[in-house]
Amino acid sequence: MTPIEIEADSWESGCEFDDVRNHFVIPELTSYLQAGGIRRIADIGCGTGYISRALTNIRIADGPAEWLLLDRDPRILEFARDRFPAVRAEFVAADLQRFLGSWRSAPYDLAFCAYTLLEVVQLEAFADSLKLLVPGGYIVLFVPDPLDDILRHHEQYQFPLDNLLLREDHHLVKLDPFTNRQQTFIARQVIRYVEVFIDESTSLSAVSSYRSRGGTRHYMLSFSRYAI
C-alpha cells in the first residue's frame, strides 16, 4: 500500500469507531435529508467521504440527491471516489477559496462541514461559502468545544487559556486522533466564524450538542441563508 492509502485506511478505521461521527454527525444530517427540500448536497472537506457515503444509504424525502465532495487533497479525494456508490456525484480537488473562485454550477440545498472549518484560516473564504446555498438553504457545521478541549488539558494549556480569557491570539498544538499528526487548534476559531456567518445574511437556525464516550463535547451549528 502507498503511504496515502495507509493514511486513508487509518482515517476510515478511525471513523468507523468514532461515536461522534456515527451517533451525532450522521444522525443530525439524516434529519435534514428526511425533512424534504434537499436535492443537492455539498460535503466541504470530505476527506475519505465516510460521512457522505453513510448518508447515501438514507432514503431522502425528495428522491436521489446530487452530491459534491470537495477536498484539497487529490489523493484522499481519489480514495473517496473509488469507494463512493453509483449515485450522481462530483469530486473536486481544491481548497474552498479556489473552488468558489471557479464555481459555476447550480447552488446547493444543504452544505455541511464536519470539523474541517478549523483548518480554514481565511474568514472571507469561509463567509463566501454561503454563495453555495439556495435562498433558504442550510450550512451545517460540526465543531468541538474549544474550551472543553483546553480545560481537559489545563496544566499543559494554562498559558493559552489565560490568553483566551484576555482575548489574545494563541495556538494550541495537538495530535489528530486519527492520523496522529500534529495540528494547530485555534481555540477562538469557532467563535470567529460564528460571528462571520451571523454578519453574512444568515440566521442561526439550530444548535445541538453531544458528549462523546471520551467525555468531550461537540456542537452542531446550523445556519439558514435568508430567502430573498
Salt bridges, closest charged atoms under 4 A:
GLU7 OE2 - ARG181 NH2 3.48
GLU12 OE1 - ARG53 NH2 2.45
ASP18 OD2 - ARG21 NH1 2.77
GLU66 OE1 - ARG40 NH1 2.75
GLU66 OE2 - ARG88 NH1 3.33
ASP73 OD1 - ARG75 NE 3.35
GLU78 OE1 - ARG81 NE 3.54
GLU119 OE1 - ARG72 NH2 3.09
ASP128 OD1 - LYS131 NZ 3.91
ASP149 OD2 - LYS174 NZ 2.63
